[in-house]
Amino acid sequence: MLIGIPKETLKGEHRVAIIPSGVPELLEAGYEVIVEQHAGLAAHFSDEEYRNCGAIIADDAESLYRQANIILKVQAPGAEEAKLVRPESTLICQLTPWENTALIEALAERSIQTFALDLVPRTTRAQSMDVLSAMASISGYRAVLSGAMSLPRYFPMLMTAAGTIHPARVLVIGAGVAGLMAIATARRLGAVVEAYDIRPEVREQVESLGADFVEVSVPETDTTSNENGYATAQSEAFYEAQRSQLSDCVARSDLVITTASIPGKPAPKLIDRTMIHRMKRGSVIVDLAADRGGNVEGTVLNEKTDVDGVTLVGHTNHPSRVPVHASQLLTRNLVNFVLNMTDGGRLTPDMSDDIVAATLVTREGEVFFGSDKPSKEEAA
């Protein structure tokens, strides 16, 4: 069977699904690999590197899709690109099925077997295939760097002949994968870090990284995380109480990073304009949920904006800003995912496998994604 690696077509996407070092393992498993010309160029991998690792180079997307039995991508294909996928072939990518209903129906109509990497369950066995966690870690890292570059202050404490510079104060709201990496990165840069999460069980992880855990008393809820370990949506009364009690903490922070995002729903509003108004001029908020409407009132998608002297950073797709290592991690996730369904050089999905069952979206004309399907969110 022939695995195809096309060039990503989404504007601003610099990652590639498989880097050259991932090709030999697929070849050893019995597959052939074809890569679209310049597919890895934005991630700094040349066609020659792919050739040297045993891949075939296709002149263009049409040639690649015409030949490939299995397509490995980073992002879901656009409407025109999806038409190139061969009927009865297999597509594996981040599909965001809660948003791409029309695409899913179009793929099902052409009997394309589709697996969504953003539905990989958060289990021990699936960790090496967990694309969301791998990319969230990069987002947390980049969020701190973006915040530091926008902040008109030093991060570390400095004692100089001209006086003492006090360290920046950073607040991270959400201590999942992205939040924990943000905490660690801010601490490495010398900031004093506080963190809040609705899940009390993450306190130990927060404190192990050298941050203070913020205590907030909010209305009791039946659950703060789903069966996959990700934070779940709460009531508006819950968020209102949360905002009220976090207000002082936000006000004393130089940089705030928010990470709460729920698939298929608007991101919860964690910071409103009243809270922003209390912050010092020159402070910065990096909103990692900007693509879901934002955790912060006033966030503008993919832009930096000024609200009462506070800079709101609404950049999205942070992993694409670190394409070399992001592509390296994606390659490991995708290779493990494919090998989990491989037998004798062929893709043989076992529906009794919890990972396969959780990620299957379309097969033989049927759509399997629905309300009973486990959903995931960026660790918040």
N, C-alpha and C positions, 0 to 999 in steps of 0.2 A: 504493500500500500504506500502511496505517495503522500507525504505531509507537506503542505504548502505554507510558507511564511510570507504573507503579503506586506507591502509597505503600508503603514498606517495613514489613513486619509483625513482623520479629524484634525482640524486646524490647531496648531500648537502642541500636537502629540509627537514627542521625540523618541519615545520608547519603541522597542521592537520585541516581539513575542519570544523569539529564540535568538540568543547570541551565538557566535561561531562555536564556542566551547560546548554548547549544548547539542550540537549536531552529531558528534560521534556516538553519544549514548543512544540516540534515536536510531542511528544506523546499526548499532550493535543489537538493538531489539528487533531488527528485521525490516525496518522502514527505509524508504528512500526520502530524501529531503530536497525540496525545491524552494528557492528563495527569490523573491522579486528583486530585480536590479535596484540597488541603492536602498533596500529596505532597512538596513542597519546604519545608514550613513548619519542620520540625525543623532544616533546614539554612539557615533564614533567607531563603528565597525564597518570595514570595507568589504566589497564583493570578493576581493582576493582572499581575505581571511575566511570567508564562508567556503570558497572553492578549496582552499587548503585543508579544510576540515571535512571535505567530502560532499558538500552540497552542490546541487545544480543551480545555476542562475537563470531565471526566466527574464526575458526581455521586457515584459510588461505585466500588468495585473491580469489582463485577459488571458494571456498565455498560461500564467500560473493557475488561475481558477479553472481553466479548461482541463488541466491535467491532474490536479490534486484531488485525492479522495478525502483528505482530512485537512481542515484549515485551522491554524492556530493564530489567534490575533490578540491584541491588547484590548482594543475598544470594539464595541459592536459595529458592524458595517452600516454605512449609510444606505438609503433606499436604493440608489443606483448600484452601489457596490454589491448589495445583497443579491441583485439579479444575476451577478456573475457566478455565484456559488452554484456548483453542479447539483442538480436534483439527486436525492438519495446519498449525498455526501454528508460529512460531519463537520460541524462548526463548533469550536471551543474558544470562548472569549469571555470578557466581562460584558454581560448582556444587559444589566439593569432591567430585568423583565417587568418590574412594576411600572416602568415608564414606556417601554417599547412594545406596546400591545400590537400595533400595526405591523411592526417588523416580525414579531413572533408569529402572527397569523400568516404573513407572507412566506415565512420559512416553512411553516407547517404545510401549507398548500403545495409546496414543492417537495414534500417528504424529506426535508433536510433534518438530520438528527442534530440537535443543538444542546450543548451543555453550558451553563452559566457559572463561571468561576466565582462570581460574587454570591453564590449560594452554597459554597463549600461549608459544611458544618464545622463549628468550633469544637472539635474533639481532638484528643491526643493523637489519634492515628492520622487525622487530616491536617495536622499542623504544617507539614512540609508542602502542602498544596494550598494553604490559606493565603490567597492573593490579597484580600482586604487587609489582613494584619500586616503583611509585608509592606504594602504601600502606605498604610497608616503610619507605620514607624517612620518612613521617609517624610511624610507630611508633618509629623510632629517636630522633626529635626529642622525642616525648612521653615516652619512657622516661626521658630525662635530666631533663626537667621534673618528672616524678613522683618521681624519685629525689631531686632537689634539694629539693622541698617536704617530703619525708619525712626528710631528713638534718638533724640538729640542729647543723649546722656551716655556715659560709660556703663557697662554692665558690672565690672568688678570694683571692689574697693581699692583705692590707690592712695598711698601716703607719699606725698611729694613735698619738695621744698616750698611749693606755692600753696600748700594746704592739703587737707584730706578730702578725697572724693568718696562719698558714701555709695555703697553698692545699689544697683537698681533692684526694685521690688517687682517680682513677676508673680502673677496669679494664673494658674492653669485650671480651667473649669472642664472637668471630665478627665478621669484617670484611667482610660482604657489604653490601647496600644499607642495611639497618637499622643495622648496626654502624658503617658509615662516617658516617652522619648523626649517630649518637650521639656519635662521636668529635668531629666538627665542632662539635656543640652544646655538649658539655662543655668544649671548648677555648674557645669564645666566652664561656662563663661564668667562665673563668679557672682551671679545674682543671688539674692535672697528669695526663695521660692515658697509660695503657698499653693495648695491644690485642694479642689473640692470635687466630690463625686457623690451621687445619690446612693451609691452602693457602699455601705460601711465596710464591707469585707476587703476593699482595696486600700484601706488605711495603711496597713503594714507595708504594702508595696510603695506607697507614696513616701512614707517615712524612711524606708530603706534607701531611698535615693537622696535623702537629705533635705526633703521639703517638709513643711508643716501642714498637717491635715486640718482643713477648716471645718469646724463643727457647725451644722445648720439644723435647726429643729423645724421640720416641715410636716404637713399632714401625713398620717400613716397611709401607706399604699400596699395593695396586695402583693405586688411584685415590682422589683426594680430592675430585673434582668430576665431575658427569655431563656428558653432551654439551651440556647447556644452560647449563653454567657454575655450577651450584649444588652446594654441599657435599653429600656422600653419607654414609650411615651407615657406621660403622666397627665393629670387633669390641669386645667388652667389655674384652679385654686392652689394646686401644688406649686406651679411655676411662679405664681404671684407671691406666695410666702417665701419661696426661694430667692426671688429677686430682692425682696425687702431685706432679708437677712444677709445677703451677699453685698448689699450696697456699700457698707463701710469698707469691706475688703477690696472691692473694686476701686473705691475712691482713693485708697492709699497706694494703689499699684501704679507702677510706671508702664508696665506691659501686661496686657491680659490676653490669653489665648483661649478661645472657646472651641470645643470639638464635638458638640452633640448634633447628630444627624440621624434621621429616621427614614429609611427607604419608603418611597411612595407617599410621604407626608411632608408638610412644611417643617423645617427645623424649628424646635422650640425656642421662643424668645427668652434668652437668659439675661440680657442687658438691654434696658430701655433708655430713652433719652434723658430721663431724670438722673439715672445712674451715671451716664456719660458726663452730664453737666457738672457733677461733683468731682470729676477727675481733674488732675493738674493739667494745665495747658502743656502741650508737647508729649502727653502720654499717647500710647499706641494700643490698639486692639487688633489682633489678627483673628479673623473669623473663618475657621476651617469649614464651616457649614454654609459658606456663601452660595454654593451651587444648589442648596435646598431652601433658599430664601433667607438664610443667615440666622445666627443666634443673637445678632445685635441689631437693634433698630437703627436704620440708616445705612447699613452695609450695602454697597453697590457692587454687583457681580463684576469680577475681574478689574476692579479699579481701587485706587486709593482715594479716600474722601476725607474732608475735614468737617467734624461736627463739634462745635464749641471749643475749637483748638485741639481736639483729640483726633488723631489719624486712625481711620478705620481701613484695614487692609482686607480686601475681598477677593484676593487671588485664588484661583482654583487649579486643580491638577498639579499640585506641588511635586509629585513623583516625577513628572515629565521634566522638571527643572534639574533633576539629578538622573539623567537618562542612562548613564553607564551602569551604575549600581542598581537602579530600579529595574533595568532590563536583565541584569544578572540574576536578581531575585525572582523576577517573573519566569525566567528560563527554568530555574530550579522548580518552581511551583508547577509549571506546565509539563515539564518532563515527568515529574512524579505523578501528575494527574493522568497523563497518557499511559505511562507504564502500569499504573494501577488497573487499567482496562485492557492490557495487551496480552495476547497469547499467540506465540509463534509468528510474530510480525504482523498480526492483524488486531484490529480494535474489536474487542468482544465484551461489551458492557454487561455486567452482572447486576440485574436489578435488585438482587438481594443485598448488594453492597450499599451501606448507608450513604456513602459519599456519592456514588453513582446515582442513587435514587433521589438524593436531595438536590442534585445539580441538573438533572435532566429537565429540559424545558419543552422540546418538541421531538417527536419520533413517529415515523410512519403516518404522517398526516394528523397526528393528535397533539394537543397542547396539554402538558402536564403541570405547568405552573398555575397556581391558584391560591385561594385563601387558606387551603390546608397545607401549603408548601411552607417550609421553614424560611423565614426572612432574616436578613442580617442588616446591621448598621455599623457605620464607622464607630469604633470603640469610643464611648462617650463617658 
